[in-house]
Amino acid sequence: MIPAKWVRIWNDRLPDIPLTLVAVTSTEASDVLRDGGADAGFVRLPVDRTYFSAIPLYTETTVVVVPKDHLVAAVDEVSAEDLADEIVLHPLDDTLDWEPRPGRPAYERPATTEDAIELVAAGVGLLVVPQSLARLHHRKDLTYRPVTDAPQSSVALSWPEDATTDMVEDFIGIVRGRTVNSTRGRGAAPAQPKRAEAGAAPRKPAARKSTGKSTGKNPRGGSGGPKGAKRGKPRRRS
Protein backbone atom coordinates (compact mmCIF):
# COMPACT_ATOMS: atom_id res chain seq x y z
CA MET A 1 0.00 0.00 0.00
CA ILE A 2 1.70 3.21 -1.18
CA PRO A 3 0.32 5.69 1.42
CA ALA A 4 1.51 3.46 4.26
CA LYS A 5 4.98 3.33 2.71
CA TRP A 6 5.16 7.13 2.58
CA VAL A 7 4.05 7.44 6.19
CA ARG A 8 6.72 4.93 7.25
CA ILE A 9 9.35 7.06 5.50
CA TRP A 10 8.02 10.15 7.28
CA ASN A 11 8.18 8.45 10.68
CA ASP A 12 11.76 7.33 9.99
CA ARG A 13 12.86 10.84 9.01
CA LEU A 14 10.81 12.82 11.51
CA PRO A 15 10.23 10.50 14.48
CA ASP A 16 9.27 13.41 16.74
CA ILE A 17 6.24 14.17 14.55
CA PRO A 18 4.51 10.80 14.00
CA LEU A 19 1.86 10.31 11.32
CA THR A 20 -0.95 7.78 11.51
CA LEU A 21 -3.01 6.74 8.51
CA VAL A 22 -6.74 7.35 8.85
CA ALA A 23 -9.53 7.31 6.27
CA VAL A 24 -12.66 9.18 5.25
CA THR A 25 -15.08 8.61 2.42
CA SER A 26 -14.47 10.17 -0.99
CA THR A 27 -17.39 12.53 -0.50
CA GLU A 28 -16.00 13.79 2.82
CA ALA A 29 -12.38 14.38 1.79
CA SER A 30 -12.66 17.90 0.37
CA ASP A 31 -14.76 19.13 3.31
CA VAL A 32 -12.23 17.74 5.79
CA LEU A 33 -9.42 19.64 4.04
CA ARG A 34 -11.48 22.85 3.80
CA ASP A 35 -12.37 22.69 7.50
CA GLY A 36 -8.75 22.26 8.57
CA GLY A 37 -9.24 18.68 9.76
CA ALA A 38 -6.13 17.74 7.79
CA ASP A 39 -3.31 19.58 6.07
CA ALA A 40 -3.21 17.35 3.00
CA GLY A 41 -4.96 14.27 1.73
CA PHE A 42 -4.98 11.51 -0.83
CA VAL A 43 -8.13 12.32 -2.76
CA ARG A 44 -9.85 11.22 -5.93
CA LEU A 45 -9.74 13.62 -8.85
CA PRO A 46 -11.14 16.00 -9.86
CA VAL A 47 -10.75 18.56 -7.08
CA ASP A 48 -11.57 22.26 -6.99
CA ARG A 49 -8.36 23.72 -8.43
CA THR A 50 -9.41 27.25 -7.48
CA TYR A 51 -8.95 26.23 -3.84
CA PHE A 52 -6.74 23.14 -3.78
CA SER A 53 -3.31 22.30 -5.09
CA ALA A 54 -3.00 18.72 -6.31
CA ILE A 55 -0.26 16.37 -7.49
CA PRO A 56 -1.69 13.49 -9.57
CA LEU A 57 -0.19 10.20 -8.40
CA TYR A 58 -1.74 7.22 -10.17
CA THR A 59 -4.83 5.90 -11.95
CA GLU A 60 -6.54 2.80 -10.62
CA THR A 61 -7.77 -0.27 -12.46
CA THR A 62 -11.57 -0.53 -12.42
CA VAL A 63 -13.02 -3.91 -11.44
CA VAL A 64 -16.39 -5.56 -11.05
CA VAL A 65 -17.08 -7.25 -7.70
CA VAL A 66 -19.03 -10.51 -8.00
CA PRO A 67 -19.85 -13.59 -5.90
CA LYS A 68 -17.22 -16.31 -6.31
CA ASP A 69 -19.76 -18.63 -7.94
CA HIS A 70 -20.79 -16.03 -10.55
CA LEU A 71 -20.02 -16.67 -14.25
CA VAL A 72 -17.79 -13.57 -14.36
CA ALA A 73 -15.46 -15.25 -11.87
CA ALA A 74 -14.58 -17.83 -14.55
CA VAL A 75 -12.97 -15.25 -16.89
CA ASP A 76 -9.91 -13.00 -16.61
CA GLU A 77 -11.65 -9.73 -17.54
CA VAL A 78 -14.95 -8.36 -18.83
CA SER A 79 -16.28 -5.38 -20.78
CA ALA A 80 -19.16 -3.08 -19.88
CA GLU A 81 -21.20 -4.80 -22.56
CA ASP A 82 -20.74 -8.12 -20.75
CA LEU A 83 -22.59 -6.59 -17.81
CA ALA A 84 -25.57 -5.39 -19.87
CA ASP A 85 -27.94 -8.03 -18.50
CA GLU A 86 -26.72 -7.77 -14.92
CA ILE A 87 -28.04 -5.56 -12.12
CA VAL A 88 -25.14 -3.19 -11.50
CA LEU A 89 -25.24 -1.26 -8.23
CA HIS A 90 -24.30 2.43 -8.21
CA PRO A 91 -24.00 3.65 -4.58
CA LEU A 92 -24.48 7.31 -3.79
CA ASP A 93 -20.75 7.63 -3.08
CA ASP A 94 -19.83 6.16 -6.48
CA THR A 95 -16.39 7.45 -7.53
CA LEU A 96 -16.75 6.58 -11.23
CA ASP A 97 -18.29 8.84 -13.85
CA TRP A 98 -20.49 6.46 -15.86
CA GLU A 99 -22.29 7.81 -18.93
CA PRO A 100 -24.35 5.80 -19.56
CA ARG A 101 -24.26 3.49 -16.58
CA PRO A 102 -23.73 -0.18 -17.45
CA GLY A 103 -26.18 -2.97 -16.74
CA ARG A 104 -29.69 -2.79 -15.36
CA PRO A 105 -30.22 -0.37 -12.46
CA ALA A 106 -31.17 -1.67 -9.04
CA TYR A 107 -34.54 -0.76 -7.56
CA GLU A 108 -32.81 1.56 -5.11
CA ARG A 109 -29.28 2.98 -4.99
CA PRO A 110 -27.26 1.88 -1.92
CA ALA A 111 -26.03 4.72 0.27
CA THR A 112 -22.40 3.61 0.39
CA THR A 113 -19.96 1.28 -1.33
CA GLU A 114 -19.90 -0.80 1.84
CA ASP A 115 -23.68 -1.23 1.61
CA ALA A 116 -23.35 -2.23 -2.04
CA ILE A 117 -20.76 -4.87 -1.16
CA GLU A 118 -23.25 -6.41 1.28
CA LEU A 119 -25.88 -6.54 -1.48
CA VAL A 120 -23.44 -8.23 -3.86
CA ALA A 121 -22.71 -10.84 -1.19
CA ALA A 122 -26.47 -11.37 -0.85
CA GLY A 123 -26.77 -11.99 -4.58
CA VAL A 124 -28.68 -8.77 -5.34
CA GLY A 125 -26.35 -7.40 -8.00
CA LEU A 126 -22.77 -6.58 -9.03
CA LEU A 127 -20.59 -3.58 -8.21
CA VAL A 128 -18.04 -1.74 -10.36
CA VAL A 129 -15.40 0.15 -8.33
CA PRO A 130 -11.72 1.14 -8.32
CA GLN A 131 -9.62 -1.87 -7.39
CA SER A 132 -8.53 -0.40 -4.05
CA LEU A 133 -12.15 -0.30 -2.87
CA ALA A 134 -12.64 -3.93 -3.87
CA ARG A 135 -9.59 -4.78 -1.78
CA LEU A 136 -10.70 -2.60 1.11
CA HIS A 137 -14.05 -4.42 1.33
CA HIS A 138 -12.63 -7.86 0.62
CA ARG A 139 -14.80 -10.83 1.60
CA LYS A 140 -14.05 -14.53 1.28
CA ASP A 141 -17.27 -15.10 -0.66
CA LEU A 142 -16.55 -12.36 -3.24
CA THR A 143 -13.98 -11.81 -5.96
CA TYR A 144 -13.39 -9.22 -8.69
CA ARG A 145 -12.30 -8.95 -12.31
CA PRO A 146 -11.00 -5.99 -14.38
CA VAL A 147 -13.49 -4.12 -16.59
CA THR A 148 -11.55 -3.25 -19.72
CA ASP A 149 -13.55 -0.26 -20.99
CA ALA A 150 -14.79 1.25 -17.72
CA PRO A 151 -14.00 4.80 -16.55
CA GLN A 152 -11.04 4.95 -14.20
CA SER A 153 -10.45 6.88 -11.00
CA SER A 154 -7.24 8.86 -10.44
CA VAL A 155 -5.74 9.64 -7.03
CA ALA A 156 -3.83 12.81 -6.11
CA LEU A 157 -2.10 14.32 -3.11
CA SER A 158 -4.06 17.51 -2.45
CA TRP A 159 -4.04 20.35 0.06
CA PRO A 160 -5.48 23.90 0.36
CA GLU A 161 -3.28 26.14 -1.78
CA ASP A 162 -3.17 28.87 0.86
CA ALA A 163 -2.00 26.40 3.51
CA THR A 164 1.26 25.13 2.00
CA THR A 165 3.29 24.77 5.18
CA ASP A 166 6.85 23.49 5.65
CA MET A 167 5.46 20.18 6.86
CA VAL A 168 3.24 19.84 3.82
CA GLU A 169 6.34 20.50 1.68
CA ASP A 170 8.19 17.78 3.61
CA PHE A 171 5.43 15.28 2.87
CA ILE A 172 5.30 16.31 -0.80
CA GLY A 173 9.03 15.64 -0.97
CA ILE A 174 8.57 12.14 0.40
CA VAL A 175 5.73 11.39 -2.02
CA ARG A 176 7.90 12.61 -4.92
CA GLY A 177 10.77 10.41 -3.84
CA ARG A 178 13.18 13.08 -2.63
CA THR A 179 15.96 11.86 -0.39
CA VAL A 180 16.56 13.13 3.12
CA ASN A 181 19.45 15.28 1.78
CA SER A 182 17.41 16.86 -1.01
CA THR A 183 17.75 20.64 -1.21
CA ARG A 184 13.98 20.84 -1.82
CA GLY A 185 13.09 19.08 1.43
CA ARG A 186 14.07 20.07 4.94
CA GLY A 187 14.73 16.46 5.95
CA ALA A 188 14.44 17.08 9.69
CA ALA A 189 11.91 18.25 12.22
CA PRO A 190 11.86 21.97 13.04
CA ALA A 191 13.01 23.07 16.48
CA GLN A 192 9.47 23.83 17.61
CA PRO A 193 7.21 21.95 15.18
CA LYS A 194 3.56 22.76 14.96
CA ARG A 195 1.00 20.00 14.96
CA ALA A 196 0.32 19.06 11.38
CA GLU A 197 -1.55 16.40 9.51
CA ALA A 198 -1.27 14.85 6.09
CA GLY A 199 -4.33 13.10 4.76
CA ALA A 200 -8.01 13.53 4.26
CA ALA A 201 -8.83 12.73 7.85
CA PRO A 202 -10.28 14.58 10.81
CA ARG A 203 -8.02 15.35 13.73
CA LYS A 204 -10.30 13.42 16.05
CA PRO A 205 -10.31 9.60 15.75
CA ALA A 206 -13.95 9.57 14.72
CA ALA A 207 -13.23 9.27 11.00
CA ARG A 208 -15.20 6.68 9.13
CA LYS A 209 -13.32 4.30 6.94
CA SER A 210 -13.38 5.02 3.27
CA THR A 211 -15.68 3.22 0.96
CA GLY A 212 -11.26 4.93 0.79
CA LYS A 213 -8.05 3.10 1.83
CA SER A 214 -7.06 6.36 -1.16
CA THR A 215 -7.06 10.86 0.78
CA GLY A 216 -5.76 9.41 1.47
CA LYS A 217 -7.81 8.78 4.19
CA ASN A 218 -5.93 4.78 -0.26
CA PRO A 219 -3.49 6.67 -2.21
CA ARG A 220 -5.67 5.75 -0.49
CA GLY A 221 -5.19 1.63 -6.02
CA GLY A 222 -3.96 2.37 -5.09
CA SER A 223 -5.67 3.16 -2.09
CA GLY A 224 -9.40 2.27 -1.37
CA GLY A 225 -10.73 5.38 -0.22
CA PRO A 226 -9.03 8.75 0.35
CA LYS A 227 -6.35 7.85 2.79
CA GLY A 228 -4.46 10.12 5.05
CA ALA A 229 -2.10 10.43 7.91
CA LYS A 230 -2.72 12.05 11.22
CA ARG A 231 0.15 13.63 13.06
CA GLY A 232 0.52 13.76 16.82
CA LYS A 233 2.44 16.07 19.12
CA PRO A 234 6.25 15.80 19.13
CA ARG A 235 7.84 13.62 21.76
CA ARG A 236 10.40 15.15 24.11
CA ARG A 237 13.92 13.88 23.82
CA SER A 238 15.85 13.29 27.00
N, C-alpha and C positions, 0 to 999 in steps of 0.2 A: 504494500500500500504506500503510494508516494507521499501523501501528507505526513504519515507517521515517520517516514524516513527523514523528512525535512525537520520535523520537530525534534527527532533524536539528535540531528546535527546541531540544532540550536542549543539543546540542553548540554551537549558536549562543549560547545564554545562559550556559552554564557550560563554556567551552572547556577549562578546567583539569581537568575531570572527564569525560573522553570516555565515551560509551556505544557499545557495538557490539552489533547484533542477533545473537542466536544462537537456536537452536531445539532443543526436545526433543519427544518424543512426548506425546500427550495423557495417556497413562497414567503418564508420568514426572513431569509438571508439579508435582503436589501434593507428591510426595516431595522434589523438588528444593527447593521452598520450605520444607518442614518441616526439611530438613537444613541450611538456611542457604546453599545453593548459589546463591541469588538472593534479593534483597530483595523483589521483586514480579514478577508475571508476567501475561501475557495467557493466560488459561486458559479452558477450556470449562466452562460451568455444567452441573450444579450443583457447588458446592464445600462443604466442611465448614464451615458458618457458626459452629460452636462454636470454631473455631480460626482461620479466615481472615476477613478483611474483603474485600468484593468490590464493585466498581462495575460494573454491567452496562453494556456499551458498544453492542453491536449483535447482531442475529440474522441468520444467513446463509441464503441461498437454498440449498435442497437440490437436487442434480442427479444424473442418472444418467450414468455414463461408459460410452461404447459405441465400438466400432470405427467408423471413418468410413463404411464401406460397410454398416453396419447399418440396418435399416428405421427405427429411432428417429431416426437422423440426418436423415431427410427431413421431420420435423415440428418445430414450435416448442417443444412441451412435451408431457409425458405424465402420466398418473396412475399410481398404484400398481397399479390393475387392469390397465393396459396391459402391465404387467410380469409378469402372473400366469403366463404360459407360459415365461418366461425363467428361466435359472439366474442368481440374484442372489447375488453373493458378499458374505459378512458377515465381514470380518477380525476377529481377536481384539481389535484396538484400535478397533473400530467406535465412533464418537462419537454415533451416532443410536440413540434408544430405540424400536425397532420392536416393536409388539405388535398383530397378528402380523407376522412378517417377510414382505415381499412376494416373489413369485416362487417358483421351486423351489430348494431348498437345494443347494449344491454337495456333492460327496462328502466334502470335507474343508474346514474353514475355514482360509483363509490366516492367517498369523501377523500380518501387518501390511498396512496400506493399500497400501504400495509393492509388496508381493508380489501383492496383488489386482490392481493396475494391470497388472502383467506378465501375469497370467492373462487379463485382458480383452484385452490386445494379442494374446495367443495364441489368442483366440477361444473361451476356456473359459466365459465368462459375462460378466455386467454388474456394475457397482458403483455403489451409491448413496452419495454422500458430500456434506458441505458443499462449496460451490463453491470455497472457498479451497484445499481439498485437491485438487480436480480441476485447479486452476491450478498448484498446486505440483508435481504429477506429470504435467504436460503432456507429451504426445507427439504427433508429427506424424501418427501413424496413428490417433489417438483424438480423439473430440470428446465433448461433453456437452450435455444438455438438462435444463431444470428439471422437477422432479417436483412437480406442483401440490398434492398432498395428503399429502406426506411429512412426517414429523417434522422440526423444524428445530433447529439447534445455535446456542446463544447464547454470546457471548464476553464475558469480564469482565476488568477489571484487578483482580488479587487479591494479597494479601500477608498474612503472619501478623499477626493483630491486635495481639499484644504487641510487635511489632517495627516500629511506625509511626515511622520516623525522620524527621528534617528533609528528608533527600534523597528519601525516599519521598513526603513531602508535596509537594516540588518537582515530582516527576514526575506526581503526581496533578493538580497545578495545570495542567501542560502538557496532559495528556489532557483535562481539563475546559475547556480553552480560555482559561485565565486569562492575562492579559498580564503582561509582565515587571514592571510597576508595581503589580500587584494586591497588595492588603493581605493576601491569604490565601496568597501565595507569597513566598518570600524573594527570588527573582529574581537571586541572585548566589551564587557559591561561598563557603562559609565560609572563615575565615582558615586553618584547619588541617583540611581536609575528610578524613573517613574514607573508606576504599574502600567503595563501595556499588555495588549492581547492581540493575537493574530488568529483570525478565523471568524466565520459567521456564527458566533455563539454568544449568548448572554453572559454577563459576568457572574451571575448567580447560577448554581448547578441545577437549575430547573429546566434546562433546555431539553426539548423533545428530540429524539433521534430522527435523523433525516429519513425521508421516504426513499440522501443524503445520501456514506459515509461517505462526495464531494464535496461549505464554503469552503470548506471547507472545506461544519460543520463540516469528500470523498472523495481534492482533488485528487468528499471528497474525489474507473474508469475513473480506470480511474476510480475515483471515489464514488460512493452511493449517494449521498446526498450531500449538500454543501458542508464540507468539513471545516474544522477550525481548531485553533489552539488557544487555550486560556492560560494566561500568565499569572503567577502568584507573586507575592512580595519577596524581595531579595532576602537571602539568608545571611546572617551575620557570620563573618569569619573570625575565628579566635586569633 
